[in-house]
C-alpha cells in the first residue's frame, strides 16, 4: 500500500460551534497561531502525504485560499522587510498540493468520503483525516495507521479509549486485540447509548482506507442523524475482507467541543517557551 493522498472532509455546518462558525469555517478557527486544519495538514505532511483532497462546500473557499499564495500580502511583507513572516506564509502556500471537491449536500461524513471517489479510487488506498480532529504526539497519528496498513494490507482506523459517560459521542468498536494496541474489528456502532456501547474504544478521525470502501458506502442507508455514516460502511468492511483498529498514541482534541478547543490552545501555548510563563501568570488568578 502506497498512501499518496489524504481526504480531509471540511464541509460540515459546524452547528456546535455557533455563533463563531456563522461565517468562519470551524476548521479555520485558530488553535494557537494557525487554523486547526493547518495542524491536520501538517500531520499528513509529517507522515509523508502531500496531496490533500478537501471535501468542501460553497462557503469554505477560505480553507483552500489559506493553502495558496497571497501575493498582495507577500508584497506588503517584502516591502516592510518582514522576511520571517513572509517565509511563514509562503511555506503554508507550498506545504501541500490541494485538490478541492464540493459536497453539495451535507449528508454526513460517509457521503463526504464518497465524494472523493473519482480522485482517490485509482490509488487503491488513501488516508482520511477529519478536519476538526487534532492529534499531537511524538509520532503523527496518521503515520501510526499507515505503518500498520502497509504491513497488514488491510484498512485501518484510529481508536482511543474514552470515559464510559462519553461513548455516546463517538463511533465505538469491539473486537479482538491481536497484538498490543492492534484490534481485529468485529462490530462498530455509531453513537451508542452509554449503557449499550460494546466497549470504550472510540473511533477518532483518522483512517487508512482502500477503494473497497466506496462500494460499501453506496450500500449504506442514512443512519444516526439521517446521515450516511462512515461507521456503517466500515461494518461492511469488517464483515467482508476485514478491518483493523490501532490504538493511537498522542493527545486528541475535537475543535467542535469548546472545552477541548480551548484546552488545545493552552496545550500549544505551553509548548512555546516565550509564551508559557506569560500564560501561566495570566491563568493563575483565574483558577479556583
Ligand atoms: P462533525 O459532525 O464534527 O462536523 O463532522 P459538523 O457537522 O460540521 O459539526 P456540528 O456537529 O454541526 O457542530 C466531522 C468532520 O466532517 C466534516 C465536518 O466539516 C468536520 O470536519 N463533514 C461533516 C463533512 O465534510 N460533510 C458532512 O456532511 C458532515
Boltz pocket constraint, residues with backbone or C-beta under 6 A from the ligand:
constraints:
  - pocket:
      binder: B
      contacts: [[A, 9], [A, 10], [A, 11], [A, 12], [A, 13], [A, 14], [A, 15], [A, 16], [A, 17], [A, 26], [A, 27], [A, 55], [A, 103], [A, 105], [A, 106], [A, 107], [A, 108], [A, 109], [A, 111], [A, 112], [A, 130], [A, 131], [A, 132], [A, 256]]
      max_distance: 6.0
